[in-house]
Amino acid sequence: MGVEFKVTTTADCANGAALALSPRIGTVFLAGVGNTATWRLPEDKLADGGVYYWCALASDLSITFGYPNSDWGAARSFTVRVPGFGVRSSWPVWQRGPLAVNEATGNLVVS
């Protein structure tokens, strides 16, 4: 058994244009026993604050059956959040000389 992943910008994963599409990753047999299939999305495809959707389909790698691929599964969403470091004017920051402390996170910045 194999699996493919698809990332889109719409919740209609089956019909939406792919922002990124994985190659077919095989052999994922015994997935309930702890085997996993992973694929790393190219980093240049995502933007900070962007909402994306992913889905997967299964395929029969043995080509025994007449319908080797399942339908795309239900879409799941995720949001990209890149942590910000340093000092920005919109953040609650206490400053004294070269020291600055982000009061929301406790991060210390020395300039």
N, C-alpha and C positions, 0 to 999 in steps of 0.2 A: 504494500500500500504506500502511496505517496501523497504529498500534500503541496498545495500552492497557496501563497499569500498574495493579497492585493490591498493596496492602500489608495484611498480616494479622498476627495474633499466633500463628497456627498454621502448621505446615509443609504442611498440606493447603490449598494456595492455591486450587485449583479449587473446593472446596466450602466453604472457610472464609469467615466473614463478613468483609467488607472494612472495615478500619480507615480506609482511604482508597482511592479509585478515581479514576484520572485520566480526563480526557475523552479521546476518540479523537484521537490526534495523527497527522496525515497529512502528507504524502507522504514516506515513508521509502523511496524507491527507491534502488538502488545503495548499500545500507548497507555493503557490503564495500569501497566506495571512500572511505569516511570520513564519510558522512552519519550523523548521530546524531539520536535522538529523546530529549528530556529533559522532565522534569516535576518541579516542586518540590513536595514533600510539605508540607502545612500543618504548621508547627512545633508547634502545640498538640496534635498527634496522637502525639508521641513523648515518652518519659520517659527520663531518665538511667538507664543500666544496663539498659534494656529490650532484649529480643531480639525482632526482627521478621523477617518473611519477605516477599519481593516476588516477583512473577512478571509475565509479560507475555503478551499474545496479539496475533496479527497479524490484520489484516482487509483484505479486498479492497475498496478504495474505489470501484472501477469498477462494482461489482455485476454483473459479467459472469457469475460463477459462482453456482451454487445455494447454496453454503456459504461465505458471506462471512467468517466468523471461524474462526480456528484454535482448537484447545483451549488452555487456559492452559498455559504452559510450566512446567517444573520450578521449584519454589520455591528461592530463594537466601536465606540468612539474613544479617542484619547486626545489630550491637549498637551502641547509642548510648552514647558515652562523652563526657561534658562535662568538659573540663579544669577542675580546681579551682584557684583562686588564693586567696591569703591564707594564713591559718594555721588549722589545725584540730588539736585535741588528739590525734587518732590518727596524725598525720604525724610523721616524724622531723625535728624542727626545732631548730636552734641559735638561741638568742636572747641578745642583749646590748643592753640599753637599748631604743631604738626600732627596732633592726634585728633581723630574723629571716631565717634562710636555711633553706629546705626542703632537707634533706640528700639527698633522693632525686632532686630535679629541678634543684637549684641556683638556684631562683627566690628572689630577694631581695624581702622585704616590709619597707616602712618604715611604722611606725604613729605 
